[in-house]
Amino acid sequence: MNAEPDPRISFETSGIDLAAAIQMYEDAYAAAGFRAERTERPFSYRFRVTGDDTMSFRSTRFDARMVGELESADEYVVMWLADGGGTVDVGRQEVAFVPGTPMMFPTGRPFAFDLQDVRQSLVQFERTFLEGVAAEVHGTRPAPLVFDHTAPPRREDLRGWNAQVHRAAEVVLGTTPLSPIVLAETARDTAVALLRTFPHTTLAPDVDLPQGATGRVRKAVEYMHAFAHTPISTTDVAEHVGLSVRGLQQAFQRQVGTAPNAMLRGVRLDRVRDELVRSAPGEVTVAAVAMRWGFAHLGRFSGAYAARFAEYPRDTLHR
């Protein structure tokens, strides 16, 4: 009986041509506009990826500075450094990327990066696969996952993640022939470890949608629900669904009879109310909850809250 073919696919490239390196990384991440400049180190690069369509291990050496913007639309990615560093999500929810602590790619939108002289490792999961594992773990239906790249994992969780990555790397990167079943089991175990380690929420597939919302308007509302906890604006929402801000406004008025910024504000007010209902007066303050959901002007927030729920936020908290 013939053995099953090894399911792994590997690709590796290296060189000393800076322009060729930029083009390779743009192709690898389906991006454009990356820029690089030399540092004190002699320039060289190396890129390697091994795995299958479900999960792959990647490693990068890049002895220069690179800046650019990318979006992991079809995958979830964990990255960590052995050397070098820089900043991830430049100009938004900036996080210093340094050796020692793994980080998720920001999810659901493009993000800018500025990295220099890195020795970087990554684990990539195909989007629907990780969402399916998350549905099993959480007992829900498959839905998009929103990872908080600004929240560092707990130390005890990191120990479990590092141990699983070590085991998975021995399987995926090893020289022993590998069966599809073993690779699938390894991918699932690593996905479960990721979900236990990195803070995330799930966008419920049955979020409240206004009557009449279809197509890009529906996608925009789902995006608002998924990322209401982040400082997104209607510009970000329009970009996510492939419309201009004016086009998004027109689509909302036509389908649901309201402006997208009003919809986003309403989603955030609902989240504030949910949190106040679940909390006790000694646990939180109205101001802290409001600011956490993006309401910096507390007077205007209180008025908008009262107009939506017919009571002031302090009454909700104390009730």
N, C-alpha and C positions, 0 to 999 in steps of 0.2 A: 504494500500500500504506500502510495506516495505521501510524503510529509507535506503539511501545509506550507506554502511559501511564507517567508519572513515578511510581516506586514510593515516593517519600518522602511522609511525613506530618509536618506541622508543627503545633505548638501553642505559643501564647505568651500570657502573661497578666501583668499588673502592677497595682499599686495602692498605696494608702496605708492600707488597712484591715487592722489587725493580726489581727483575728479571721478575716477572710476569707483572709489569707495562711496562717495555721495550718491552716485547713480544706483549702486547696488542696494544701499539702505533705503532709498526712496522706493525702489522696486519691491523690496522685502516687506515694507510696511504700507504699500499702496498710497504713498504720499508724494508730495512735490514741494519744492522750495526750501529743502534743507540747505544750510550754509555751514561751511567749515573753515577753520583757520588753524595754521600750525601753532604749536606751543614749543616749549624748550626741548621736548622729546623729539628724536628723529621719528618722522611719521611712518607708521605701518598700521595695517588693520587685518583683522581675521574675523570671519563670521561663520558659524556652524549651526546647523539645525538637524535634529534627528527625532523621528517619531512618525506619527500617522496623522490622519485628518482630525482625530479626536484630541490628542495631546502630543505636544512636542517639547523637547528641551532645546534651548538656544544658548549660545555663548558668543560674546562679542569682545574683541579687543580693539580699541580705537584710540590711537595716540595723537589726538588733536582735540580741538574744541569743535563741537557741533551744536547748532541751534536749529530749531524748526518747529513744526506743528504736525500732529498726527491724530488720528482717531481709530480706536480699535473697535470698529463697528461689528465685526463678525467673530470676535474672540474676546476672552478674558485673559489677562496677562499679569503674572507676578514677576517682579524683577528684583535683583539684589546685586550689590557691588562687592568686589574684592579689592578694588582700588579705584581712585579717582572720585568724581562726584559732580554735583551741580544742583540745579533747581528744576523741579517738575511742576507743571501747571503754572507757568510764569504769568504773572499779572492777574491771576484768579485766586485759587486756593493754594498758594505757593507752599511747597514742602521742600526742605533741603534733603537731597538724596545723597546719603553717605554710606560707607561700608558698615555692615553689621545689622541693618534692619531692612528686611524685604518690604516691598511696597507694591500695591496694585496699580496698574494703569488707571487713571481716571476714566470713568465709564460714562457712556451716553452722549458725549460731546467731544469735539476736538480739544486738545490741550497742547500748550507750548512747553518746550523743554530747552535747557541750556546745560550741556554736560561736557566734561573735559577729561581726557586721559583715563578712560574707563576700562575696567575689566569687569564685565557684566554678565550675569547669568539670568535666564528667564525660563519660566514654564508657561506655555500657552495652552488654553483649552478652547475648543470650538464652542461657540456660544450656545447652541441648542443642547449640546451634550451636558455642559455644566448646569444649565437651567433645568434639565431633566433630573440630574442628580439632586439638585437643590429641592425640587418638588418632592422627591422621595424622602429626603432628610427632614423637610419641614412639614410634610403631609399636606401639600397644596398642589394646585395645578401649575404646570410649567409657565414661567413668566420671567420677564427681564429682571436682572439683578443689578442693584445699585450699590457699589462698594465705596466706602468712605476712605479715600486714599490719605486723608489727613490724620486718621486715627491709627496710631501704632498698635500692633497686636500685643496682647498680654504675654509676659515672659514665659509663662507655663505653656501657653498655646504655641509659641514659637518653637519651644523644644520639641513638641509633637510634630510640627510642620517640618522642621529641619531633619528629624529622624525619618519621616516619610519621604522627603525629597531624596535623602541619601539612599534609601531602599529603592525608590523608583529609578534613580539615576543608574544604579547598578544593573537594573533590568534593561532600561531603554538604551543606555549607552554602552552596555556590555558587548562582548564579542560572541557570546553564546547565541546560537540560533534561537529565535523567539517565536512562539505561536501567537496567533491572534487572540486566543482566550487569555493567555498570560498578560499580554499587553492591555487588553480591555480591563482585566481585574486591577492591574497596576494603575491605569488611568482613573478608575472609579475610586480606589483607595486614596489617591492623591487629590482628587476632586473633593472628597469628603473632608480630608485634612485642610484643604484650602477654606472650605466653608466654615469649619470650626475655628479657624485662625483669624480670618480677616473680616472686620465688621462690615455688615451689609444689610440691606433690606430688600424685600421683594416687591415689585410692582404688581399688585393684585390684578389679575386679568379681568376682574369685574368691577373696576373703579367706576364711580358714578360719572356717567357721560351725559351731557345735555342732549335733550331730544333734538334730533336732526343732525347731530355731529357724525360726519362720515369722512372717509379719505384722510386728507392731510389735517383737517380740523380734529378729527378723532385722534390721530397720531400726536398732534400738538397737545391735546388735553392729557393724554396718557403720559407724555413727556413731562408736563407740569406736575402731575401727581408723583412721578418717579423722582423728580429733582427739586421739589419745592423746598427741601432743606438746604439747598445750595443757592448761591447768589446768582441764579439765572435771571435773565431779563427776557422781554418779548423778542429782542434781537436774537438771543440764543435760541429761542423756540422757533423763530422763523428760519434760522439757519439750519436747525435740525430737520425740519420738514421740507426744506428746499424751496422756500418762498422768500420774497422780500418782506420787510416789515409791513409795508402798505398792502401787499398781497395777502398777508396773514390777517390783517385787520379787516379787509374786505371779505375774506372767506368766513371769518367769525361772524361778522354782521349779517352775511347772507344766510348762514346755516343756523346759528344759535342766537342771533340778535343781541350780542354783547361784544365788548372789546376784549381782546386777549389779555391785556393787562388787568382788567377787572376779573377775568376768569382766574388768572394766576393769584391775584390777591385773595379771591374767595377760597381757593384751595388752601392757601396758607392760613387764613382765618379758621377754616375748618380744623386744620391740624393743631392750631393753638387751642381751640375749644376741646378737642379730644384730649390733649395733654392736661388741660386744667381740670377736666372732669375726672381724670384718673388720679390726680394729685391731691395732696392735703396742704392746707395753708402753711404748715411748718416745713414742708418739703421743698417748695418752690415759691417764687414770686411771680406775679404777673409780668413785671418788667423783664425778668430773665427769660421767661418763655416767649414773650413777644419778640425780644431781640434775637433769640435763637431762630425764629422763623422769619427774620428779615424786616421786622417793624422797628425802625430806629426812632421814629417820632411817636412817643407814647400817647400824646393827646389825640393825634389823628387816628392812631390805632384803636384807642378806646371808643372813639365815636363810630368808626367803621364796624367794630365788633358789636356795639349796641344796635346799630342799624341792621345788622345781619341776624342777630340772635335775640333781639328784644330784651337784653339785659347786659350789664357791664361785666367785663371779664373778672373783676374782683368778686362779683356775686356768684359767678360760675364756680370759682375756686372755693369760696366759703360754703357754697351749697353742697 
